[in-house]
Amino acid sequence: MRRRQFVRTSVVTMGGLLAAACDGPISSWFGDSPTTAEDGRSWVMPDEGEPHNRTWMAFGASERIWGAKLLPQVRADLATIATTIARFEPVSMLVRPAELDLARGMVGPNVELIATEIDDLWMRDTGPVFVKGNGTRAGVDFNFNGWGGKQEHRKDAKVAGFLAGRAGVETVHTDLVLEGGGLEVDGQGTAIITESCVLDNNRNRGWKKSDVEAELDHLLGIKKVIWLPGIAGHDITDGHTDFYARFAGPGVVVAGLDTDPDSFDYDVTRRHLGILHSATDAAGRSLRVETLEAPTELRARGAGDDFAAGYINFYVCNGAVIAPEFGDADTDSAAEATLTRLFPDRQVVQINIDGIAEGGGGIHCTTQQEPAG
């Protein structure tokens, strides 16, 4: 379950990258002195399963990052994800002006294309986290910094504010550095977060758990954080939550289980299950924990070492759950059955995303929901 380890020529030195990205001292970018947002209002991040206005994506794969061999498949995967979701709700996709015709030919007329410069395709991490409150909506800009300076991000650092403007909502600012993939919420005050990502010095130097919890209470209405350890340094995300555990409803969590003893995630997924089984949510409920085992039969798909072979990175949209299939008949069927049981009012649609998985990502990583007003 290695994720996005393949960053190639896009990797630059930490100091030069951050100085260029934020036009200010690196210490302020990292948030050495935690401060809370100053708008004086409280917001709530809805559960992903609540009604959406639309899904946001980015047609942002490039040869510079993905390589010439993988690029066509990754673009095709993005088109497949977008057109599949568009069967259930509107999809808006950012695309470089020079690639508008290419994107239109791949996604067809039912996906809105918006021309703007972007670095890559990970909308879950670069886009704003949409919140509701005080009779209005907003988008939280969590200061995307290339997963702690591991990839160029000058353009993607502007995506959150740009997208909030396109959605017609205000942007809420914070000193906290966080990616959407590192955050999972139930919409009722509970969040699951990996320590390896949010507490890493490459994002939030000097922040303690209590600092993060106070800020997320104000920004997202989080009253209880369930901290999972995750693993830092083995992938570009430093162990995002959305590859480990997801809410399937209040009090219900579906967690990944790595069955390959040689995988670095083998032990940590078992630690996570132990924590989740003993945890309670913001309402004091013990969690019902379901598991999704990762596929093991991937030879026919030509999977490399970085292939993200897990089912947890599904996406919940209006009326459907969009999930991956990996050609392992047993685990594909088991994942479909589990998701159908957990989301009985939604259609489970499994799609092939091998190109994106080869780059270490999944469906959830490429999407960001905009909740309905």
C-alpha positions in Angstrom: 0.0 0.0 0.0 2.7 2.4 -0.9 1.4 5.8 -1.9 2.9 8.4 -4.3 6.5 7.4 -3.7 7.3 8.1 -7.3 7.9 11.8 -7.1 10.6 12.3 -9.7 12.1 15.6 -11.0 9.4 17.6 -9.2 11.2 17.1 -5.9 13.2 20.2 -4.9 15.0 21.3 -1.7 12.7 21.9 1.2 13.9 25.4 2.0 13.9 26.8 -1.6 10.5 25.2 -2.4 8.8 26.6 0.7 10.3 30.1 0.4 9.1 30.3 -3.2 5.7 28.9 -2.4 4.8 31.2 0.5 6.9 34.4 -0.3 7.7 34.6 3.4 9.7 33.1 6.2 9.6 29.3 6.3 8.9 29.4 10.0 5.5 31.1 9.4 4.7 28.6 6.7 5.2 25.7 9.1 3.2 27.4 11.9 5.8 27.5 14.6 3.4 29.6 16.8 0.0 28.0 16.6 -2.8 30.5 16.3 -6.5 29.9 15.6 -8.6 31.3 12.8 -9.8 34.8 13.6 -13.2 35.0 11.9 -14.9 34.5 15.3 -17.4 32.0 13.9 -17.9 28.3 14.2 -18.2 25.9 11.3 -19.1 22.3 10.7 -17.6 20.0 8.0 -20.5 17.7 6.8 -20.1 14.0 6.4 -19.1 13.0 2.9 -22.4 11.2 2.5 -24.6 14.3 2.9 -25.9 15.8 -0.3 -23.4 17.5 -2.6 -23.7 20.4 -5.0 -20.9 18.9 -7.0 -17.6 17.1 -7.0 -14.4 19.0 -7.8 -11.5 17.3 -9.7 -8.3 18.3 -11.5 -7.2 17.0 -14.9 -3.6 17.7 -13.7 -1.4 14.8 -14.6 1.8 15.8 -16.4 4.6 13.9 -18.0 7.1 15.8 -15.7 5.6 14.1 -12.7 4.0 10.9 -14.0 6.3 10.0 -16.8 5.5 9.4 -20.5 4.6 5.7 -20.0 2.1 6.1 -17.2 0.6 9.5 -18.2 -2.0 8.2 -20.8 -3.5 5.7 -18.4 -3.6 8.2 -15.5 -5.5 10.7 -17.7 -7.9 7.9 -18.8 -8.4 7.0 -15.1 -9.3 10.6 -14.3 -11.8 10.7 -17.1 -13.3 7.4 -15.9 -13.7 8.7 -12.4 -15.2 12.0 -13.5 -17.7 10.5 -16.0 -18.7 7.9 -13.5 -19.4 10.4 -10.8 -21.2 12.7 -13.4 -23.9 10.0 -13.7 -24.9 10.9 -10.1 -24.0 14.6 -9.6 -22.3 17.5 -11.3 -18.6 17.4 -11.7 -16.3 20.4 -12.3 -12.7 19.7 -13.3 -9.8 22.1 -13.3 -7.6 21.8 -16.4 -4.7 23.7 -17.9 -5.7 26.0 -20.7 -3.4 24.2 -23.1 -5.1 20.8 -22.4 -8.8 21.9 -22.6 -9.4 20.2 -26.0 -7.6 17.0 -24.8 -9.7 16.9 -21.6 -13.0 17.6 -23.4 -12.3 14.8 -25.8 -11.8 12.4 -22.8 -14.6 13.5 -20.4 -17.3 14.4 -22.9 -20.0 17.1 -22.5 -21.3 16.2 -19.0 -18.2 17.4 -17.0 -17.6 21.1 -16.6 -14.1 22.1 -17.5 -12.5 25.2 -15.9 -9.2 26.5 -17.3 -6.5 27.4 -14.8 -2.9 26.5 -14.1 -2.3 23.5 -11.8 0.6 21.3 -10.8 -1.0 17.9 -10.3 -4.3 16.0 -9.8 -4.8 15.5 -6.1 -7.9 17.6 -5.5 -8.6 16.0 -2.1 -5.4 17.6 -0.8 -5.2 20.9 -2.8 -8.8 21.9 -2.8 -10.6 23.6 0.1 -12.4 21.7 2.8 -16.0 22.9 2.6 -17.8 23.8 5.8 -21.2 25.0 6.7 -22.4 27.3 9.5 -24.2 30.5 10.4 -26.6 30.0 7.5 -23.8 30.0 4.9 -20.9 28.0 3.5 -17.2 28.5 3.3 -14.0 26.8 2.1 -11.1 26.3 4.5 -7.7 26.8 3.0 -5.3 24.5 4.8 -2.2 25.9 3.2 -1.2 23.0 0.9 2.6 22.8 1.0 3.4 19.9 -1.3 3.0 17.3 1.5 5.7 18.9 3.6 7.8 20.2 0.7 8.1 16.9 -1.3 6.7 18.2 -4.6 6.4 21.5 -6.4 3.2 23.2 -5.5 3.3 26.9 -6.3 0.2 26.6 -8.5 -1.6 24.0 -6.4 -1.2 26.1 -3.3 -3.6 28.6 -4.9 -6.3 26.0 -5.8 -8.2 26.2 -2.5 -8.8 29.9 -2.7 -9.5 29.8 -6.4 -12.0 27.0 -6.1 -13.8 28.6 -3.1 -14.2 31.7 -5.3 -15.6 29.6 -8.2 -18.1 28.0 -5.7 -19.2 31.4 -4.6 -18.2 31.0 -0.9 -15.7 32.8 1.3 -12.3 31.4 2.1 -11.5 30.7 5.8 -7.8 31.0 6.6 -5.8 29.2 9.3 -2.1 28.6 10.2 -2.7 24.9 10.3 -1.2 22.9 7.4 -3.3 20.0 6.5 -4.5 18.0 3.5 -8.0 16.8 3.0 -6.8 13.2 2.7 -5.4 13.4 6.2 -8.8 14.1 7.7 -11.9 11.9 8.0 -15.1 13.2 9.8 -18.5 11.8 10.6 -20.3 15.2 10.4 -21.3 15.0 14.1 -18.1 16.2 15.7 -15.7 13.2 15.4 -12.6 13.1 13.3 -10.0 10.4 12.6 -6.5 11.8 11.9 -3.1 10.3 11.5 -0.3 11.7 13.8 2.3 10.9 11.2 0.9 13.5 8.8 -0.6 16.3 10.8 2.0 16.4 13.6 5.0 16.1 11.3 7.4 19.0 11.5 7.3 19.4 7.8 3.8 20.7 8.2 3.1 21.9 11.7 6.3 22.4 13.7 5.6 23.2 17.3 1.9 22.2 17.2 0.7 19.7 19.8 -2.4 17.5 19.6 -4.3 20.0 21.8 -3.4 22.8 19.4 -4.7 20.9 16.4 -7.8 19.8 18.2 -8.7 23.3 19.3 -8.2 24.6 15.7 -10.3 21.9 14.2 -13.0 22.5 16.7 -13.3 26.1 15.5 -12.8 25.4 11.8 -14.7 22.1 11.3 -16.8 21.6 14.5 -14.6 18.7 15.7 -15.2 17.8 19.3 -13.4 14.5 19.4 -10.3 13.4 17.5 -9.3 9.7 17.2 -5.6 9.7 16.6 -4.1 6.9 14.6 -0.3 6.7 14.4 0.2 6.2 10.7 3.7 6.0 9.3 5.8 9.0 8.3 8.3 9.0 5.5 7.2 5.8 3.6 5.0 7.7 1.2 4.7 11.3 0.0 1.6 11.9 2.2 3.2 10.6 5.4 0.3 8.3 5.9 -3.0 9.9 5.0 -6.1 8.8 6.9 -8.1 8.1 3.8 -6.0 5.0 3.1 -6.5 3.6 6.6 -10.0 4.4 8.0 -13.3 6.0 6.8 -16.6 6.7 8.3 -19.6 4.9 6.8 -22.0 6.7 9.1 -22.2 7.9 12.7 -20.5 5.4 14.9 -19.5 3.1 11.9 -15.9 3.0 10.6 -14.5 0.9 7.8 -10.8 0.3 8.1 -8.1 -1.2 5.8 -6.3 -4.4 6.7 -3.1 -5.2 4.9 -2.6 -8.9 4.6 0.9 -8.8 3.1 3.4 -9.5 5.9 6.2 -7.8 3.9 4.3 -4.5 3.6 5.3 -1.7 5.9 1.5 -1.1 6.5 1.0 -4.7 7.8 1.7 -3.9 11.4 0.2 -0.4 11.5 -3.2 -1.4 10.1 -3.5 -3.9 13.0 -2.5 -1.1 15.5 -5.2 1.1 13.9 -7.8 -1.6 14.3 -7.0 -2.0 18.0 -7.3 1.8 18.5 -10.6 2.0 16.6 -12.1 -1.0 18.4 -11.5 0.7 21.8 -12.4 4.3 20.7 -15.6 6.2 21.2 -16.9 9.1 19.1 -18.0 12.6 20.1 -21.4 11.2 21.2 -19.7 8.7 23.5 -20.6 5.7 21.2 -18.3 2.8 20.8 -17.4 2.4 17.2 -18.6 -0.5 15.0 -15.5 -1.3 13.0 -15.7 -3.1 9.6 -12.6 -4.2 7.7 -11.7 -4.3 4.0 -8.8 -6.6 3.2 -6.4 -5.4 0.5 -6.1 -7.5 -2.7 -3.3 -10.0 -3.0 -3.6 -11.2 -6.6 -2.3 -8.3 -8.6 0.1 -10.1 -11.0 -2.3 -9.9 -13.9 -2.5 -6.1 -13.5 1.3 -5.6 -13.7 1.3 -3.8 -10.4 4.7 -2.3 -9.3 6.0 -1.8 -5.8 4.2 1.6 -5.4 0.8 0.3 -6.4 -1.9 1.5 -3.9 -3.8 -1.7 -3.6 -6.6 -0.9 -1.1 -10.3 -0.4 -1.1 -10.6 2.2 1.6 -10.0 5.1 -0.8 -13.6 5.0 -2.1 -15.7 8.2 -2.7 -19.3 8.7 -1.6 -21.4 10.9 -3.9 -25.1 11.5 -4.4 -26.7 8.1 -4.6 -23.5 6.1 -5.1 -20.2 4.9 -3.8 -17.4 4.9 -6.3 -14.8 2.3 -5.4 -11.8 0.6 -7.1 -11.5 -3.0 -8.4 -8.1 -4.6 -8.8 -8.8 -7.9 -10.6 -8.7 -10.0 -7.4 -12.1 -11.8 -7.7 -12.3 -12.6 -4.0 -11.4 -9.2 -2.5 -13.1 -7.2 -5.2 -16.4 -9.1 -4.5 -15.9 -8.8 -0.7 -15.3 -5.1 -0.9 -18.4 -4.6 -3.1 -20.5 -6.7 -0.7 -19.3 -4.8 2.4 -19.8 -1.4 0.8 -23.3 -2.4 -0.4 -24.1 -3.4 3.2 -22.7 -0.3 4.7 -24.3 2.1 2.2 -27.7 0.3 1.5 -29.3 3.4 -0.2 -26.4 3.9 -2.7 -25.2 2.1 -5.8 -21.7 0.7 -5.5 -19.8 1.2 -8.7 -16.4 -0.3 -9.0 -13.9 1.0 -11.6 -10.4 0.3 -12.8 -7.9 3.0 -11.7 -4.7 1.1 -12.2 -2.7 4.1 -13.5 -3.6 6.3 -10.5 -3.0 3.3 -8.2 0.4 2.8 -9.7 1.2 6.3 -8.7 0.1 5.6 -5.2 -3.3 7.2 -5.1 -7.0 6.4 -5.3 -10.4 7.7 -6.2 -10.9 9.7 -3.0 -7.5 11.4 -3.5 -8.7 12.9 -6.8 -12.0 14.3 -5.6 -13.3 17.0 -3.3 -17.0 17.3 -2.4 -18.9 20.6 -2.3 -21.8 20.1 0.1 -25.2 21.4 -0.8 -26.3 24.6 0.9 
